[in-house]
Amino acid sequence: MKTKNLLVLGLLLIQFSCSSQTEKYNGVSFVASGIKIDETHTAPVLKAQSNTVALMPFGFIKNLASPQIIHNTKRQWFGETKAGLVQYTNEFRKHQIKIMVKPQIWVWKGEFTGGIAMNSEENWKVLEDSYTLFITTYAKAAQEINAEIFCIGTELEKFVLQRPKYWQTLIKEIRKIYSGKLTYAANWDEFKRVSFWNQLDFIGIDAYFPLSDKKTPTITDFENGWKPHKDDIKRIQSKFQKPVLFTEYGYRSVDYAGRKPWESNRIQGSVNLEAQVNGLQAIHNQFWNEEWFAGGFIWKWFHKHHEVGGEENNRFTPQNKPAEKRLAKLYGHKSQ
């Protein structure tokens, strides 16, 4: 009897171990479009072995000092609205794909959202009211669609640092609306200064850390570049005792892809498919087997798969590149 009980216990431990290892969020950041999606748009995501998608409704601000956020209007692309969020979710749910709702702000002319800051207390109050309306609209929608994760903001460094009490209150209000897990998508150089990680379920990082100055970094080069950043991540994770989620990660298929991985406005640069593959392999080597790491969402994935990416493309998307095949292999690796 004792031997039998030990055998059962062993099998349960193996089962638990295997289940915990396959619970990573192997995600793609699914870019909103102007149309409804269907099986032709979801099938490539499934082929990439992704089990989660980040869906990203948008709000718009005129400039970094403007306090009004325009959102959920008929002038936006369908996928950027609440109706689009629901329709996209319904299509992915047909295949048991998990959902992270990740509302984002676009500043006209493409200015960096981390610089959003008001020039008066009056404007700060207007921004806070406007942001609350924007984010709770999608928190309610996330609850309606039973999204697994809701992201309360993306790369809003000055807003977060200068108005900490607002964010603490906002998180409490969101908790009243939404019952799933919460995160915030901090920029790679911001996450160490976020004060409210203890109120969330994941430490969210848009993981565009500088890793190598080489033209074509090897996997080892990328991994060596990760060492100091990984130490910082582990320190913050240990402090708050929350799992880490890469709310965005990825590399362009371009020369010097590891130098400033956040750069998206540099159109120039020779296509370098190897650098992109090496970067993806290295980040998975470094993080996907860590118990405290919850997974990540590759940036970025477009709905019309057959029309994007390709071996002449030097942008972030892995689609129709060697990086897509590598991603499918990494996401499909059952021993993680």
C-alpha positions in Angstrom: 0.0 0.0 0.0 2.8 2.4 0.9 4.6 1.7 -2.4 1.3 2.3 -4.3 0.7 5.6 -2.5 4.2 6.7 -3.3 3.7 5.8 -7.0 0.4 7.8 -7.1 2.1 10.8 -5.4 5.0 10.6 -7.9 2.6 10.6 -10.8 0.7 13.6 -9.4 4.0 15.5 -8.9 5.0 14.7 -12.5 1.6 15.8 -13.7 1.7 19.0 -11.7 5.2 19.7 -12.9 4.3 19.2 -16.5 1.1 21.4 -16.2 3.0 24.2 -14.5 5.7 24.1 -17.2 3.1 24.5 -20.0 1.2 27.4 -18.4 3.3 30.1 -20.0 1.5 32.8 -22.0 2.9 32.2 -25.5 1.5 35.3 -27.0 1.3 37.4 -30.1 0.4 41.1 -30.2 -2.4 41.0 -32.7 -2.6 44.3 -34.5 -6.1 45.9 -34.9 -7.4 46.3 -38.4 -10.3 48.0 -40.1 -12.2 44.8 -40.8 -13.8 41.9 -38.9 -11.5 38.8 -38.7 -12.3 35.2 -39.4 -10.7 31.8 -39.6 -8.2 32.9 -42.3 -6.8 35.5 -39.9 -6.7 33.3 -36.8 -5.3 30.1 -38.5 -1.7 31.5 -38.8 -1.7 32.4 -35.1 -2.6 28.8 -34.3 0.1 27.6 -36.7 2.6 29.7 -34.7 1.6 27.6 -31.6 0.5 30.7 -29.8 -2.0 30.1 -26.9 -2.7 33.8 -26.1 -3.2 37.0 -28.0 -3.0 40.6 -26.9 -5.8 42.6 -28.4 -5.2 46.3 -28.4 -8.0 48.9 -28.6 -6.7 52.4 -29.0 -7.3 55.9 -27.6 -5.9 59.0 -29.2 -4.3 62.2 -27.8 -3.4 65.3 -29.8 0.0 65.9 -28.2 2.0 65.1 -25.0 0.3 68.0 -23.1 -3.2 67.3 -24.2 -5.5 65.9 -21.5 -8.3 64.5 -23.6 -8.3 60.9 -24.8 -10.6 60.1 -27.8 -11.7 56.5 -27.9 -14.2 54.0 -29.1 -15.5 56.2 -32.0 -16.8 55.3 -35.5 -13.8 57.2 -36.9 -11.4 54.5 -35.6 -10.5 51.2 -37.2 -13.0 48.5 -36.2 -10.3 46.5 -34.3 -9.5 49.5 -32.2 -13.0 49.8 -30.7 -15.0 47.8 -28.2 -17.0 46.1 -30.9 -13.8 45.0 -32.6 -12.4 43.7 -29.3 -15.5 41.6 -28.8 -15.5 40.3 -32.4 -11.8 39.4 -32.4 -12.2 37.6 -29.1 -15.2 35.6 -30.3 -13.1 34.3 -33.2 -10.1 33.4 -31.1 -12.2 31.8 -28.4 -13.3 29.2 -31.1 -9.8 27.8 -30.7 -9.5 28.2 -26.9 -7.0 31.1 -27.3 -6.6 33.2 -24.1 -6.9 36.9 -24.3 -5.0 39.9 -22.8 -6.8 43.2 -23.3 -4.1 45.8 -23.7 -5.6 49.3 -24.3 -3.0 51.7 -25.7 -2.7 55.4 -26.4 -1.5 56.9 -29.7 -0.1 60.4 -29.6 -0.6 62.1 -32.9 2.7 62.3 -35.0 3.8 59.2 -33.1 5.4 60.8 -30.1 6.4 58.5 -27.2 3.6 58.0 -24.7 6.1 57.9 -21.8 6.3 61.7 -22.2 2.7 62.4 -21.6 2.6 65.0 -18.8 0.4 68.0 -18.0 1.4 71.6 -17.4 -1.2 72.4 -14.7 -3.1 70.6 -11.9 -6.3 71.4 -13.7 -5.1 69.5 -16.9 -3.9 66.6 -14.8 -7.4 66.3 -13.4 -8.9 66.3 -16.8 -6.4 63.7 -18.0 -7.1 61.5 -15.1 -10.9 61.7 -15.6 -10.4 61.1 -19.3 -8.0 58.1 -18.8 -10.4 56.6 -16.2 -13.2 56.7 -18.7 -11.0 55.2 -21.4 -9.5 52.4 -19.3 -12.7 51.4 -17.5 -14.5 51.2 -20.8 -12.2 48.4 -21.7 -12.0 46.9 -18.2 -15.8 46.4 -18.4 -15.3 44.9 -21.9 -12.6 42.6 -20.6 -14.9 41.4 -17.9 -17.7 40.8 -20.5 -15.5 38.6 -22.7 -13.8 36.9 -19.7 -10.3 38.0 -20.7 -7.6 36.3 -18.7 -5.5 39.4 -18.4 -6.2 43.1 -18.4 -3.4 45.6 -18.9 -4.1 48.9 -17.2 -1.7 51.0 -19.3 1.2 50.9 -21.7 4.4 52.9 -21.4 3.1 55.9 -19.5 6.2 56.7 -17.4 5.7 60.4 -16.6 2.0 59.9 -15.9 2.7 56.9 -13.6 5.6 58.6 -11.8 4.0 62.0 -11.3 0.5 60.8 -10.3 1.0 57.7 -8.0 -2.1 58.2 -5.9 -4.2 58.4 -9.0 -2.9 55.0 -10.2 -3.4 53.4 -6.8 -7.0 54.5 -6.7 -7.5 53.5 -10.4 -6.4 50.0 -9.8 -8.9 49.6 -6.9 -11.6 50.9 -9.2 -10.6 48.4 -12.0 -10.7 45.6 -9.5 -14.4 46.4 -8.8 -15.1 46.0 -12.5 -12.8 43.3 -13.7 -12.1 40.0 -11.9 -9.2 38.6 -13.9 -5.5 39.2 -13.6 -4.0 42.7 -13.9 -0.7 44.0 -15.3 0.8 47.2 -16.5 3.2 47.4 -19.5 6.2 49.3 -18.3 8.9 50.3 -20.8 12.1 48.4 -20.4 13.8 51.4 -18.7 10.7 52.2 -16.6 9.8 49.0 -14.7 12.2 49.5 -11.8 10.5 52.8 -10.8 6.8 51.6 -10.9 5.4 51.8 -7.4 2.2 49.8 -7.7 3.5 46.3 -8.7 2.2 45.0 -5.3 -1.3 45.8 -6.4 -1.1 43.9 -9.7 -0.8 40.2 -10.6 2.1 40.5 -13.0 5.1 42.7 -13.4 4.7 43.7 -17.0 7.6 44.8 -19.1 7.9 45.8 -22.7 11.3 44.0 -23.0 13.2 46.0 -25.6 16.5 46.0 -23.6 19.7 46.9 -25.4 21.8 43.7 -25.7 24.5 44.0 -28.3 26.3 46.4 -30.6 27.1 43.7 -33.1 25.8 43.7 -36.6 24.6 40.1 -36.3 24.7 39.1 -32.7 25.0 35.4 -32.0 22.6 33.7 -29.6 25.5 33.8 -27.0 26.0 37.5 -27.7 22.3 38.2 -27.0 22.4 36.0 -23.9 25.4 37.8 -22.5 23.7 41.1 -23.1 20.7 39.9 -21.0 22.8 39.2 -17.9 22.6 42.6 -16.2 19.0 43.2 -17.2 17.9 39.8 -16.0 19.6 40.5 -12.7 17.5 43.8 -12.4 14.3 41.9 -13.4 15.0 39.2 -10.8 15.6 41.8 -8.1 12.3 43.6 -8.8 10.5 40.2 -9.0 11.9 39.2 -5.7 11.0 42.5 -4.1 7.3 42.3 -5.1 7.0 38.5 -5.3 5.0 38.7 -8.5 5.6 36.8 -11.8 7.1 38.7 -14.7 5.2 39.0 -18.0 6.8 40.4 -21.1 3.8 42.4 -22.3 5.8 43.0 -25.5 9.1 41.6 -26.8 10.7 41.1 -30.2 13.4 42.2 -32.6 13.5 43.6 -36.0 15.0 41.6 -38.9 17.7 44.2 -39.4 21.4 44.8 -38.9 22.2 45.8 -35.3 18.9 44.4 -34.1 20.2 44.2 -30.5 21.5 47.7 -30.2 18.3 49.6 -29.7 15.5 47.1 -30.1 12.8 49.6 -29.3 13.5 51.6 -32.5 10.6 51.3 -34.9 11.0 54.6 -36.8 14.3 53.7 -38.5 13.1 52.5 -41.9 16.7 52.1 -43.1 18.8 49.1 -42.5 19.8 46.0 -44.3 17.5 43.0 -43.8 19.1 40.6 -41.3 16.9 37.5 -40.7 19.5 35.7 -38.7 19.7 38.5 -36.1 16.0 38.3 -35.5 16.0 34.5 -35.0 19.0 34.7 -32.7 17.3 37.3 -30.6 14.2 35.2 -30.2 16.1 32.1 -29.3 18.2 33.9 -26.7 15.2 35.5 -24.9 13.5 32.1 -24.7 16.6 30.5 -23.5 17.0 33.1 -20.7 13.4 33.3 -19.5 10.9 30.7 -20.6 12.2 28.0 -18.2 12.2 30.3 -15.2 9.4 29.5 -12.7 8.9 33.2 -11.9 8.4 34.1 -15.6 4.8 34.0 -16.9 5.5 34.3 -20.7 5.3 37.0 -23.3 3.7 38.6 -26.4 5.8 39.0 -29.5 5.6 42.3 -31.3 3.8 42.2 -33.7 1.3 40.1 -35.7 -0.9 41.4 -38.5 -4.2 39.9 -39.6 -3.5 39.5 -43.3 -0.7 37.0 -42.9 0.0 36.4 -46.5 0.5 40.1 -47.2 3.0 41.0 -44.5 6.6 40.4 -43.5 8.6 38.2 -45.8 12.3 37.8 -46.3 12.7 41.4 -47.7 11.1 43.0 -44.7 13.2 44.5 -41.9 10.5 45.3 -39.4 9.4 43.6 -36.2 6.9 41.1 -37.4 8.2 37.5 -37.6 5.6 36.6 -40.2 6.8 34.8 -43.3 10.4 34.9 -42.1 12.6 32.3 -40.5 11.6 33.9 -37.2 8.1 32.6 -37.6 9.2 29.0 -37.9 11.5 29.5 -34.9 8.7 31.0 -32.8 6.4 28.1 -33.6 9.2 25.7 -32.5 9.7 27.6 -29.3 6.0 28.0 -28.5 5.3 24.4 -29.3 8.1 23.1 -27.1 6.1 21.0 -24.5 8.9 20.6 -22.0 8.9 24.3 -21.1 
